[in-house]
Amino acid sequence: MKAKIHPKYYTNCKVTCACGNTFTTGSVLPEIKVDICSACHPFFT
């Protein structure tokens, strides 16, 4: 892999849903805010 062209990878990215549910995942962003998650989407309930 070439040096200095890849974005930083955050292993503990905090994902926050509008319903208040939070979980962690890996991402190139340190924090993600979403409108729908598996806790509040009608398909999963």
SERO-4910 file (N, C-alpha, C, O; in steps of 0.05 Angstrom, whole numbers):
BEGIN
 pado doro    nc1    nc2    nc3   cac1   cac2   cac3    cc1    cc2    cc3    oc1    oc2    oc3
  Met    A     17    -24      0      0      0      0     18     25      0     39     25     13
  Lys    A      9     45    -14     24     70    -15     20     85     12     -1     85     24
  Ala    A     41     98     20     40    113     45     26    140     41     28    152     20
  Lys    A     12    149     62      0    175     64    -23    181     44    -29    204     38
  Ile    A    -35    160     32    -58    165     15    -84    153     26   -106    158     16
  His    A    -81    136     47   -105    123     59   -115    139     83    -99    150     98
  Pro    A   -142    140     86   -153    155    109   -148    140    135   -143    115    135
  Lys    A   -148    154    157   -144    141    183   -169    124    189   -191    132    184
  Tyr    A   -164    100    200   -186     82    206   -190     82    237   -172     76    252
  Tyr    A   -215     88    245   -222     88    274   -235     61    280   -256     55    269
  Thr    A   -223     46    298   -234     20    306   -258     23    325   -274      5    328
  Asn    A   -260     46    339   -281     50    358   -298     74    350   -301     93    365
  Cys    A   -310     72    326   -328     93    316   -354     91    331   -366     69    331
  Lys    A   -363    113    343   -389    113    358   -411    120    339   -411    142    326
  Val    A   -431    103    336   -454    107    319   -478    114    338   -484     98    356
  Thr    A   -491    137    333   -513    146    350   -538    149    332   -537    162    312
  Cys    A   -560    136    340   -585    138    325   -602    160    337   -598    168    360
  Ala    A   -621    169    322   -640    190    331   -657    180    354   -667    196    370
  Cys    A   -661    153    356   -678    142    378   -662    141    404   -674    135    425
  Gly    A   -636    145    403   -619    144    427   -602    120    429   -585    118    447
  Asn    A   -606    100    412   -590     76    412   -561     82    403   -558     98    384
  Thr    A   -541     71    416   -513     75    407   -499     48    406   -506     29    420
  Phe    A   -480     46    387   -463     23    385   -437     31    372   -435     53    361
  Thr    A   -417     14    373   -391     20    361   -385      2    338   -394    -21    337
  Thr    A   -370     13    319   -362     -2    295   -336      9    285   -325     27    298
  Gly    A   -325     -1    264   -301     10    251   -308     28    228   -326     20    212
  Ser    A   -295     50    225   -301     69    203   -278     88    199   -260     90    216
  Val    A   -279    103    177   -259    124    173   -268    150    186   -254    170    185
  Leu    A   -292    150    197   -303    173    212   -302    167    242   -308    144    250
  Pro    A   -296    186    259   -295    180    288   -322    178    301   -326    165    321
  Glu    A   -343    191    289   -370    190    300   -390    192    277   -386    208    258
  Ile    A   -411    176    278   -432    176    258   -459    179    271   -465    167    292
  Lys    A   -476    196    260   -504    199    269   -523    190    248   -521    199    225
  Val    A   -541    172    255   -560    160    236   -589    166    245   -594    172    268
  Asp    A   -608    164    226   -636    169    232   -650    144    239   -669    144    255
  Ile    A   -642    121    228   -656     95    233   -635     74    239   -614     73    227
  Cys    A   -641     57    259   -624     35    265   -640      9    269   -665     10    266
  Ser    A   -627    -13    275   -642    -38    279   -660    -38    304   -678    -55    306
  Ala    A   -655    -19    323   -672    -18    347   -698     -4    342   -718     -8    357
  Cys    A   -699     14    322   -724     30    319   -737     27    291   -759     37    287
  His    A   -724     13    273   -736      9    246   -759    -11    248   -755    -32    261
  Pro    A   -782     -6    236   -805    -24    238   -799    -53    228   -812    -72    238
  Phe    A   -781    -56    209   -775    -83    199   -763   -101    221   -768   -125    221
  Phe    A   -747    -89    239   -734   -105    260   -750   -107    285   -743   -123    303
  Thr    A   -771    -92    289   -786    -92    314   -809   -112    314   -823   -115    333
***
